[in-house]
């Protein structure tokens, strides 16, 4: 109860605009750090599925929550430019530090580092004077014709193609795939639809590369990257581009504030609720709500529009503020016959605890999807 009281006084519990955010004192920030770290650790300890984890696993989630607690306060700057400057100085080092520790201690990180290598490159965009930076991960040996376009998370405002290297290098290792991680533009500098345009341009560029002709093609991402994977799959489907599957891990799905998990799991959220409101507001700057269509969120698509998308693989997490919208998207896919696989995972959002189980579960579902495609191809050849 004390932890919940601390959280209640340090951030609002709703998504209603209450005017300019109040300042958070150093004392309040310290309380928040302590509350988040203790709450996350307590949630793991009382979760039966999490029993048996190593001490290093608990250490990772505490680091992740401390990082979120320290950096989210800097989203309350006086202007968008100031917010970005503060996040650049504070968020990036903490995020890199947490993933560095994760890459050394957790099984998912050890496997990714051992079995793959990464190179930086750039892809053409629709703007002649601009390219899209990407990081390409490939297995050291035994690569098969499978191409995954990966979008990083960070609420559409944080992160880079390199900062979730552990995640996509795991898929490169586990699936023997070539994974291209996209450095898309982010808010507040580049509102909707800039990041989606970048992902579409990157997809079309890799698909037109002769080196990848004949490859199976999957789009994937976690959190905000999951949102981009969902939207990109739907966009490419409407454009008549073949995508074999889309993967959304704990995805954001749209600018909706009515889901109960936003309040239920706010104490474990990586971002305060007002920060989520700010992120969507900056992203959809200039796009009025009555103009929202499936291009803003797949949940707004009609059944006919959504039925065009490729089969989806989705995980949504029990202790995640995004749980309900992820589950809602699963139900929509199921309703139009485009759900390949879904799983509710007993973990919070974006933590090191359970990350191996999450990624391995997703990899298994990707494998089954590839088997279905291979079986269908064999049947067509026999005919």
N, C-alpha and C positions, 0 to 999 in steps of 0.2 A: 504493500500500500504506500509506503514512503516513496518508493521509486516512482509510482504512478503520480503521486502528488507533485513530485519534482517536475515530471514531464508536463503535467497539466499547467503548472505555473510558468513553464519556460516556452511553451508553444501552444497556439490555439488548437482545439480539437475539431474544428470544422473548416470548410473551404469558403466561407463567407468573407468577403472583403471587409476588413475592419479598419481600413485606413492605413496610413504609413506604419510599417513595422516598428515596434519599440526597440530601443537599444538593449542589448544584453550585457550585463556587467561581467567583469572577470569572475566574480563569485558565482554568478549564475551560470557562466560557461563551465566553470569547474564542476558545479553540481550536475550539469548536463552530461559532461564527460563521464563522471562517476555513475550516473543513473543509467546511461546507455550501456556502458561496459558491464555493469553488474546485471542489468536486465537481460542482456544477450547471453551472458554466461549462465544465469539462472535458467533461462529458457532451454538451454542445451542440457543442463544437468537434470531437469525434470522431464525431458523428452526421452521416452524409452528407446526410441530408435537411435538416439545419439549416444547411448551408453557404450562404453568400450572404445571411445575415441581416445587418441593419444593426447598428451598434454600440449603438444605443439598445435593440434587442431583447435583447442580452446584458445590458445594464444593468438591464432590468426583472427578469430572472430572478435576478440577483444580489441586487437589492433584496428580492424576494419571499423568497428563502432566508434573508437576514439577518433579515428580519422574523420568519420562522418560528423561527429559532434564538433570537432574543432573547425571544420571547413564550412559547414552549412551556415554558420553565423555570418560568414562573409558574403552571403548572397543578399544581405540586407543593406547594401551600400546605397549611397544617394543617387547613383546613376548607373546605367548599364555598363559604361566604360569602366567605372570604378569597381563594379562587381567583377568584371572579367579580370581586371588587373589583380585584384585580391585573390581570386581563385587560381590564377596562374602562379602566383607566388606561394600559395599555401596548399592548394589541393594537389597539384601535380607531385610535389615531393612526397607527401603522405601516401598518395595512391601508389606511386612507384615503390615506395618503401614496403607497403603492405604486400604488393605482388612479388617483390623481391624475396621477402621472407617466405611467402607462400611457395614460390618456385624452388626454394631450397628445402623446405620441410615437408610439404604435403606430397602424397603419392602422385597426384595429377601433375604437379610441377616437375617432379623428378623425371617422370616419363617423357614429358614434353621437351625438356631440355636435352635429354639423352638421345632421343630418336629423330630429331628434326633440326632443320636450319632455316634461317630467315634472311631475306634480302629486301631492301627498300627499292621501290620503283615508282612510276607515275603512269597514269592512264589519261587519254584525251577526254575533254569535256565538250559540252555543246558550245562553250565559249572559246573562241579561237586562241585567246591570249592566256588561258588558264588550264592547268592540268590538275588531276586528282591524285594526290599521294596515296600509295598503297604499300602494305607490307605483305610479302608472299612467303608463306611457310610451306616447305615440302619435306616429306620423309627422307631420311638418309638413304633408304633403300626400299625397293618393292613398291614404288608408287603405281597406282592403278588409275584408269581414266575416270577420275571423279574430281570435279571442281566445285569448291564451296566458296561462295562470296559471303564474307563475315562482316557484320556491322557491330562496332563496340557499343557499350552502354554508357551511361552518364547523364541520363535525363535530358538528352539533346543539347546539353550545355557544357558538359565535361567530357574528358577522355580523349584518347587518340588511338590510331591504328596499332600503336606499339604497346599501349598500357594494358591491354587484355591479351597479351601475347601468350600467357599460360593457357588460356582457354582454347584459342584456335590452333596452337601448336599441339595441344592434346588431340584435337580432332584430326590433324594432319598425321599424328603418330598412330592413333587408334584405328582410323579408317583408311590409312595409306592414301590420303587425298592431298591434292594441292589446294591450299586455302589462301584466298586473297582477302586481306583485311583493309577496309576502306577508311580513309581519312576524310570523312565528309564535313562540310561546313556546319557550324553550330550557331545557336542563338547566344547572345542577343544580336550579333552582327548580321546574321543571315537567317531571317525567319522563313516560315513555310512559303514555298515548297523546296527551298534550296537543298536541304540534306537529302530529300527524296530524289531530287534531280541528280545529285551527285551519285547516289547509289544506282539509279537507272543508267546513267552514263557509264559507270564502272561495269555494270552488268553487260551492257551492249558492247563495250570495248573488249572484255575478255571473251565474250561469245564469238566475236568476229576475228579473234586471234587464231590463225591456223594451228597453233600449238595445242589448242584445246578443242579442236573439232573432233567430234565423236565422244566427248566426255559427258558423263552425267553431270547435271548442273543443279545445285541446291543453294538456296539463299538462307542465311542463318544469322541469329544475333541473340543477345541477352539484354533484358530490360529495355532501354530505349532502342538498342539494336534489334530486339525482338519486334518492337513496333515497326521499325524500318523494314525488317524482313517480311512482316505481314503485308505492309503497304506496297512494298516492291513486288511481291509475288502477285498481288491483285492487279497492280499497274501493268506489269509485263503480260499477264494473262489477257487483259483488255486490249493490249497492243499486238496480241497474237504471237508472243515469244514463248517458246517452250521452256518451262521450268519443271524439274522432276519432283521437287518437294520444297516446302519452306519450314524452317525450324525456329520456334520462338520459345526462349527459355525465360521464365518469369517476366513476360512481356508487359510493358505499357501498351494499352490498346487504344486509348482515346482520352479526350479532355473532359472526363465525366467525374463529377464529385458526389454521386449518390450511392456509390458502392459502400457497403457497411465495413468492409475490410480496411478502408482508409482510416476509420476511427478505431476499429478493433485492434489493429496491429501497429498503430501509430507509435507506440512505445519502442518498437523494434525497427522502425523505418530508417533507412539511410538518409532520407531527406525529411525535414519538417513539412507539415501539410501546407503551410503558407508558401514554402519553397516550390512545392508541386504546382500550386496555383500560378506562381510567378513564371515558372518554366513554360507551362502551356500558354499563358498569356503572351509571353514574348514570342513563342513559336508561331502562334496564330495571330500575331499583330496585323491588323488591317483586314482580317477575314472575319466577318460578322457571323454569329451563330446560325442565322437562317441560311447562310451560304455554305454551311458544312455539308459535305457529301461523303461518299466512300473514299474519296481522295484524302480526306482528313482522318477518317477512322473506318476500318472494315466493319465495325459494328453498325455503322450507318448504311451499309450496303443492303439493297434488297436481296432476297434469296436468289433471284436471277443473276444479279451482279456478282454475288459472292460465289455462286456455283461455278463461275469461270476460273476461279483460282486453282492452283495446284494443291495436291494433298498436303495437309499440315501435320506437323509434329510439335506438340505443345507441352511444356511443364508449367504448372503454377504451384506456388509454395504456401504451405499452411500458415506460416507466421509472417506473411508478406502483405504490405498494404495494397499490392497489385493483385492479390489472390482472386478477388471476385471478378475483376474485369478479364483476367486470364481464363477463368472458368466460363464466363459468358461467351468468350470467343470460341472456346471448345464446343459449347452447346450449339453455336451458330454453324460451325463447320460440320458438326455431326448432323444437324438438320438438313444440310444441303449435300450430304454424302461426300464431303471432302476432308474428313478427319482420318488420318492414317493411324495416329496414336497420341495418347495424352496420359499424363500422370500427375497426380498431386503429390508433391514432395514435402516431407515434414521438417522444413528448414525456413529460416528467415531469408530476406532478400540480400543477395550479393555478398554473402559471408564465405569464409573459407571452410567452415564446418559443413560437411555434406557435399562439397563441390565435386569430389570424385564420383560419389554416387549419382549426382545429378548429371554430370557429363557422360558417365558410362551408360546411364539409362537412355539418354538421348542418342548416344552412339549405337546402342542396340536397336532402337527404333529406326534409325537411318539404315542400318544393315538390313532389317526386314523390308524396308521400302525398296532398297536396291534389289533384294531377292524377288520381290513382286514384279519389278520392272524387267528383270532378267527372265523370269518365267513367262511374262507376257510376250517378250521379244522372241523367245524360243517357239512359242505357240504360233506367232505370226510367220516365222520362217518355215514351219512345218506346213502351213497352209499354202 
